[in-house]
């Protein structure tokens, strides 16, 4: 078997997948069977106006900011082709056609570990996505919902979101609700859309003194001792590379 370890620019060593060389006892020729390299995929799903305009507002790129804050930690894996992240709009993870195009088409195989980080309406649709993908046989390692929104009837009528309350399926679910001391316009928008009142289900379910727009803070500030949601996700990802 070929393979071994690879050391990236930061000096961190990772195990690299190899190829098995198999020879059938009735066949004198050598057969090489490739093994799919281990990969991890994180989908950062934004809310209204995050990736494209929402009526007359946006674009804000709040989920993209969270992606930008997290991805440098996985640079070595990315250099080896073992890590990938995608920034998606909440409307890109609803409906079979869009899920196939924007989500499934970038996943190399069904057992590939998938992480979903959803903000605002992206948290609502991302939670639905976790259930849909699990039902289809995909491996959802973690769902992180950052101040999810979607319970309001008006926002359902005017947005491309699921009407029913999500029933997430993931090995671990973390929910962070923004409860700011000083509100701003983003909080007013979230209140209009009605925040998802998550009462049970997450392994970690916390509130944070920050504004609704601040997906970076909700991902990077401590929520469990000294650990942030991003820390917990990073630790989970690294367990895929023993």
C-alpha positions, 0 to 999 in steps of 0.5 A: 500500500502506498501512502504515508504522512504529509507535513504541511507548511505549518509543520503539522503532520497528517496521515495521507490516504494511499492505494492498495495493490491487489493481485488476484490469485488467478491473475498474474497482472497487478491491479491498483484500486484507488481509495477516495482520499479522506475529506471533510466538507463544511457548509456555511449557510447565510440568511436573508440578504447574506449572499444575494439581495433580499428585497432592497437590503444586502448583501451582507456576507455574515456567514461568509465572514464566519467561514473566513474566520474559521477556514485558516485553522484548516489550511493544512487540510485544504492544501492536501485536498482533504478539506473544503468549505462552501458559502451558500445562501439559505435559498440554495439548500431548499428543494431537491434541485438546489440541494443536488446542485449546491450541496450533493454535487460537491460531496465526493461520497456519502460517508464523507463527514458533513458539517453545517453552520447556518445563520439566521434563515440559514440556520432554519433551512440548514437544520432542515437540510441536516434531516433531509441529508440524513434521510438520504444516507449522508453523514451529518457530523455537526449542525451549528445554528447561529441565531436561527430565524424562521418561525414567523408567518410573514417571513415564510410567505416572503422567503424561500424557507421551509414552513414546518419547524425543523427536526434536525438530525446530526451527531452533534447540534450546537445552537447559539441565540443572540440576546444583545444588551444593545440592539441594532437594525439586524436584531429588529429584522430577526425579530420580524422574522421571529427567532426559532425558539429552540427549547430541546435537542441541541447538545449545547444551547446557549445565549450570547450578548451579541447582535444578530448579524454577528455570526463570527462572534457566535462561532468564535466566542467561548460557549462551553468553558473556554471553547467556542462552537468553532473550537468544538467543530475544529476538534471534531474535524481533526478526529477524522484524521487520526 
